[in-house]
Amino acid sequence: MGEDLLGLVLDVRRAKKQGPEGIARRQRERLGAMIALARTKSPYYERLYADLPEGTASVELLPTTDKKALMGAFDEWLTDRSVHLSEAQAFADDATKVGEPFHGHTLATTSGTSGTKGIFLSDRHALTVTQAIAVRAITSWLSFGDFVRIIASGGRMAMVMAKGGHFASAVGAAGIKRRLKEKLLQLSVHDPIPEIVTKLNEFRPALIAPYASIASLLATEQEEGRLHVHPVLLTLAAEGLAPEEYLRIARAFGAKVGNTYASTEVPFLSASCDHGWLHVNTDWATLEPVDASYKPVPKGHVSHTVLVSNLANRLQPVLRYDLGDSVVERPDPCPCGSPFPAIRVQGRTSDVVRLVGRDGQDVAMPPMVFSTLLDPVPGIDLYQVVQTAPDALRVRMRVSGDPVVVWRRVEGDMRDLLKRHGLEHLRLERGDEAPEQTQGGKVRPIIPFKPKGPSP
């Protein structure tokens, strides 16, 4: 199908109309082609798949991979032999290059919640597939009348996202900015909520794309009358919220709410339906809910982790990759009628930190505020911000750089952030203990304060 966006848009529409059989056929063909490509173009996969029969096209037969293994073999992983980790890392460390081409490809980074930071490259074909699937999602969320309202309101879009690093949202925003220009308002997740509210009121967007936790805070601002915008659609990402919270956000704005569960490794993994389920785009991806031994778990049961494959990215094959999240797959057909598998995610929750300002008022800080601040810091491999009291934060770190230099940068950035939110009086300390990991090996980047209850 090449790089033609229109052709891919038509194909993803046909896949949905053809139902499970047409979807499975596409997945099988694309998986077989990706395995064959990986075996011949990637020295890493050539070794990993050395014992597999020729023509293998079954995902269950593949060995698993994870971020640590792939990053450890970065130069041999890519099918483009001219790309090297040293260059990619230098590019990723330069925040002025966000959204710029790297060797003709798009570069984005992931956090180190599993102990390893990731650098992921997407080729043009993968980006075009991502755009085509985005079209399928948006057209499933919006009616013809909704599109008319968007056009009538000027088609303005606001994004509340991370800045200062090569995060997937920031890289995506750079591409959107080139197309929309003055019709796109980019707001930083690090800005205080009152500032974000003021700018949204002035801009009056028809579309808002925030992190889920930011959307929750903005819904409260809308309910209480400080924010008064009327978007047609909010598209949420990054974190999970309680099902009723999505309904509250929709009511507060009188708008449609679209939600996605995806990753930098597979940016088009799923999109929500009106019944609150996430439908996996299995025409271009595979998803396997598994236990701790990578054995399948029955539908309706919570998985230990999930294995995913990206069937679009020919540059940096991601096959049977341990994503680290827990999911539940719906055992019966979804009432929305979608032919794609339906899941709910258990492993991504929004831990909003509520700190006490000088005036005694709560200052809500979404988790992405901290994680997107600390992720780009060179030399920090793993971190955890613990709220030890209403007015105190403790930063746990595992570093590979000079500990003094790393802490100086972390402390300076954290102090600047707190000052912007009127929290310069807070106590900030460095913890000597290592970040605590969950049973699945991930680290909760943010742990809010929980007051001790009365003694029994």
Secondary structure, DSSP 8 states (H G I E B T S, - for coil): -TT-HHHHHHHHHHHHHHHHHHHHHHHHHHHHHHHHHHHHH-HHHHHHTTTS-TT---GGGS--B-HHHHHHTHHHH-S-TT--HHHHHHHHT-GGGTTS-BTTBEEEEE--TTS--EEEEE-HHHHHHHHHHHHHHHHHH--HHHHHHHHHTT--EEEEE--SS-BHHHHHHHHHHHHHGGGEEEEETTS-HHHHHHHHHHH--SEEEEBHHHHHHHHHHHHTTS-----SEEEEBSS---HHHHHHHHHHHTSEEEE----SSSTTSEEE-TTS-EEE-TTTEEEEEE-TTS-B--TTSB-SEEEEEESS-SSS-EEEEE----EEE-SS--TT--SS-EEEESS-----EEEE-TTS-EEEE-HHHHHHHHTT-TTEEEEEEEEEETTEEEEEEEESS-HHHHHHHHHHHHHHHHHHTT-TTSEEEEESS---B-TTS-B-SEE---------
